[in-house]
Amino acid sequence: MASSILEGIRVVDLTQNVAGPFCTQILADLGAEIVKVERPRGGDDTRAWMPPEIGAEAATFLALNRGKQSVAIDMSAPQGRDIVARLAKT
């Protein structure tokens, strides 16, 4: 089944805006586990791209990040970089 071709693969998504999230969305559609890492304040830039919106969320953000897990990590701090490194290793 094509939808699970990447099952068991984890991708740590450090991208934002459109191109990177679109790419990782395709990987998610193919079954990969996507962990989207966002900035603690503001997150992905597309969170603020309104209108259009669905409820209180930007439609662009929702469309490009469906099916992903999201976590806010401060990568300017050594602890944040360590968390991202551990996400990538497991």
CYANA upper distance limits for C-alpha pairs under 8 A (distance plus 0.5 A):
  1 MET  CA      5 ILE  CA      7.36
  2 ALA  CA     30 LEU  CA      6.98
  3 SER  CA     29 ASP  CA      6.72
  3 SER  CA     30 LEU  CA      4.98
  3 SER  CA     31 GLY  CA      6.07
  4 SER  CA     30 LEU  CA      5.94
  4 SER  CA     31 GLY  CA      4.85
  4 SER  CA     32 ALA  CA      8.09
  5 ILE  CA     30 LEU  CA      6.22
  5 ILE  CA     31 GLY  CA      6.57
  6 LEU  CA     27 LEU  CA      7.81
  6 LEU  CA     30 LEU  CA      6.14
  6 LEU  CA     31 GLY  CA      5.27
  6 LEU  CA     32 ALA  CA      5.30
  7 GLU  CA     30 LEU  CA      8.09
  7 GLU  CA     31 GLY  CA      5.21
  7 GLU  CA     32 ALA  CA      5.70
  7 GLU  CA     33 GLU  CA      7.85
  8 GLY  CA     31 GLY  CA      8.33
  8 GLY  CA     32 ALA  CA      7.00
  8 GLY  CA     33 GLU  CA      7.66
  9 ILE  CA     31 GLY  CA      8.41
  9 ILE  CA     32 ALA  CA      5.56
  9 ILE  CA     33 GLU  CA      6.56
 10 ARG  CA     32 ALA  CA      6.32
 10 ARG  CA     33 GLU  CA      5.14
 10 ARG  CA     34 ILE  CA      6.37
 10 ARG  CA     35 VAL  CA      7.88
 10 ARG  CA     88 ALA  CA      8.09
 11 VAL  CA     24 THR  CA      8.28
 11 VAL  CA     32 ALA  CA      7.42
 11 VAL  CA     33 GLU  CA      6.67
 11 VAL  CA     34 ILE  CA      5.41
 11 VAL  CA     35 VAL  CA      6.75
 11 VAL  CA     88 ALA  CA      7.83
 12 VAL  CA     34 ILE  CA      6.51
 12 VAL  CA     35 VAL  CA      5.41
 12 VAL  CA     36 LYS  CA      6.59
 12 VAL  CA     37 VAL  CA      7.60
 12 VAL  CA     84 VAL  CA      8.35
 12 VAL  CA     87 LEU  CA      7.53
 12 VAL  CA     88 ALA  CA      6.65
 13 ASP  CA     20 GLY  CA      8.41
 13 ASP  CA     21 PRO  CA      8.03
 13 ASP  CA     24 THR  CA      7.41
 13 ASP  CA     34 ILE  CA      7.04
 13 ASP  CA     35 VAL  CA      6.30
 13 ASP  CA     36 LYS  CA      5.04
 13 ASP  CA     37 VAL  CA      6.46
 14 LEU  CA     36 LYS  CA      6.80
 14 LEU  CA     37 VAL  CA      5.88
 14 LEU  CA     38 GLU  CA      7.68
 15 THR  CA     20 GLY  CA      5.56
 15 THR  CA     21 PRO  CA      6.56
 15 THR  CA     36 LYS  CA      8.31
 15 THR  CA     37 VAL  CA      8.38
 16 GLN  CA     20 GLY  CA      6.62
 16 GLN  CA     21 PRO  CA      6.49
 16 GLN  CA     44 ASP  CA      5.84
 16 GLN  CA     45 ASP  CA      6.99
 16 GLN  CA     46 THR  CA      7.93
 17 ASN  CA     21 PRO  CA      7.33
 17 ASN  CA     44 ASP  CA      7.15
 17 ASN  CA     45 ASP  CA      6.25
 17 ASN  CA     46 THR  CA      6.05
 18 VAL  CA     22 PHE  CA      6.34
 18 VAL  CA     46 THR  CA      8.36
 18 VAL  CA     64 LEU  CA      7.78
 19 ALA  CA     23 CYS  CA      6.78
 20 GLY  CA     24 THR  CA      6.81
 21 PRO  CA     25 GLN  CA      6.40
 21 PRO  CA     64 LEU  CA      6.18
 21 PRO  CA     65 ASN  CA      7.02
 22 PHE  CA     26 ILE  CA      6.95
 22 PHE  CA     64 LEU  CA      6.02
 22 PHE  CA     65 ASN  CA      8.32
 23 CYS  CA     27 LEU  CA      7.12
 24 THR  CA     28 ALA  CA      6.64
 24 THR  CA     34 ILE  CA      7.57
 25 GLN  CA     29 ASP  CA      6.63
 25 GLN  CA     64 LEU  CA      6.58
 25 GLN  CA     65 ASN  CA      6.72
 25 GLN  CA     66 ARG  CA      7.66
 25 GLN  CA     67 GLY  CA      8.38
 25 GLN  CA     68 LYS  CA      8.34
 26 ILE  CA     30 LEU  CA      6.84
 27 LEU  CA     31 GLY  CA      7.06
 27 LEU  CA     32 ALA  CA      6.07
 27 LEU  CA     34 ILE  CA      8.32
 28 ALA  CA     32 ALA  CA      5.22
 28 ALA  CA     33 GLU  CA      6.69
 28 ALA  CA     34 ILE  CA      6.68
 28 ALA  CA     67 GLY  CA      7.17
 28 ALA  CA     68 LYS  CA      7.56
 29 ASP  CA     67 GLY  CA      8.48
 33 GLU  CA     68 LYS  CA      7.55
 33 GLU  CA     69 GLN  CA      8.40
 34 ILE  CA     67 GLY  CA      8.31
 34 ILE  CA     68 LYS  CA      5.56
 34 ILE  CA     69 GLN  CA      6.62
 35 VAL  CA     68 LYS  CA      6.55
 35 VAL  CA     69 GLN  CA      5.33
 35 VAL  CA     70 SER  CA      6.19
 35 VAL  CA     71 VAL  CA      7.76
 36 LYS  CA     68 LYS  CA      7.06
 36 LYS  CA     69 GLN  CA      6.43
 36 LYS  CA     70 SER  CA      5.10
 36 LYS  CA     71 VAL  CA      6.77
 37 VAL  CA     70 SER  CA      6.51
 37 VAL  CA     71 VAL  CA      5.70
 37 VAL  CA     72 ALA  CA      6.28
 37 VAL  CA     73 ILE  CA      6.87
 38 GLU  CA     43 GLY  CA      5.14
 38 GLU  CA     44 ASP  CA      6.30
 38 GLU  CA     70 SER  CA      7.63
 38 GLU  CA     71 VAL  CA      6.61
 38 GLU  CA     72 ALA  CA      5.18
 38 GLU  CA     73 ILE  CA      6.70
 39 ARG  CA     43 GLY  CA      4.99
 39 ARG  CA     44 ASP  CA      7.46
 39 ARG  CA     72 ALA  CA      5.89
 39 ARG  CA     73 ILE  CA      6.35
 39 ARG  CA     74 ASP  CA      6.53
 39 ARG  CA     75 MET  CA      8.34
 40 PRO  CA     72 ALA  CA      5.28
 40 PRO  CA     73 ILE  CA      6.30
 40 PRO  CA     74 ASP  CA      6.51
 42 GLY  CA     47 ARG  CA      8.09
 43 GLY  CA     47 ARG  CA      7.47
 43 GLY  CA     72 ALA  CA      7.54
 44 ASP  CA     61 PHE  CA      8.39
 45 ASP  CA     49 TRP  CA      7.74
 46 THR  CA     58 ALA  CA      7.43
 46 THR  CA     60 THR  CA      6.76
 46 THR  CA     61 PHE  CA      5.57
 47 ARG  CA     57 GLU  CA      7.30
 47 ARG  CA     58 ALA  CA      5.92
 47 ARG  CA     60 THR  CA      8.14
 47 ARG  CA     61 PHE  CA      5.90
 48 ALA  CA     58 ALA  CA      6.82
 49 TRP  CA     58 ALA  CA      6.28
 49 TRP  CA     59 ALA  CA      8.42
 49 TRP  CA     60 THR  CA      7.41
 49 TRP  CA     61 PHE  CA      8.24
 50 MET  CA     58 ALA  CA      5.89
 50 MET  CA     59 ALA  CA      7.93
 51 PRO  CA     58 ALA  CA      7.36
 51 PRO  CA     59 ALA  CA      8.18
 52 PRO  CA     58 ALA  CA      6.79
 52 PRO  CA     59 ALA  CA      6.19
 52 PRO  CA     60 THR  CA      8.22
 53 GLU  CA     57 GLU  CA      5.92
 53 GLU  CA     58 ALA  CA      4.83
 53 GLU  CA     59 ALA  CA      5.15
 53 GLU  CA     60 THR  CA      8.39
 54 ILE  CA     58 ALA  CA      6.78
 54 ILE  CA     59 ALA  CA      6.20
 57 GLU  CA     61 PHE  CA      7.98
 57 GLU  CA     62 LEU  CA      7.64
 58 ALA  CA     62 LEU  CA      6.91
 59 ALA  CA     63 ALA  CA      6.51
 60 THR  CA     64 LEU  CA      6.71
 61 PHE  CA     65 ASN  CA      6.49
 62 LEU  CA     66 ARG  CA      6.26
 73 ILE  CA     80 GLY  CA      6.08
 73 ILE  CA     83 ILE  CA      8.43
 73 ILE  CA     84 VAL  CA      8.43
 74 ASP  CA     80 GLY  CA      5.64
 74 ASP  CA     81 ARG  CA      8.18
 75 MET  CA     79 GLN  CA      8.22
 75 MET  CA     80 GLY  CA      5.13
 75 MET  CA     81 ARG  CA      5.54
 75 MET  CA     84 VAL  CA      8.43
 76 SER  CA     80 GLY  CA      7.44
 76 SER  CA     81 ARG  CA      7.81
 77 ALA  CA     81 ARG  CA      7.01
 78 PRO  CA     82 ASP  CA      6.70
 79 GLN  CA     83 ILE  CA      6.79
 80 GLY  CA     84 VAL  CA      6.88
 81 ARG  CA     85 ALA  CA      6.67
 82 ASP  CA     86 ARG  CA      6.70
 83 ILE  CA     87 LEU  CA      6.70
 84 VAL  CA     88 ALA  CA      6.79
 85 ALA  CA     89 LYS  CA      6.86
 86 ARG  CA     90 THR  CA      6.89
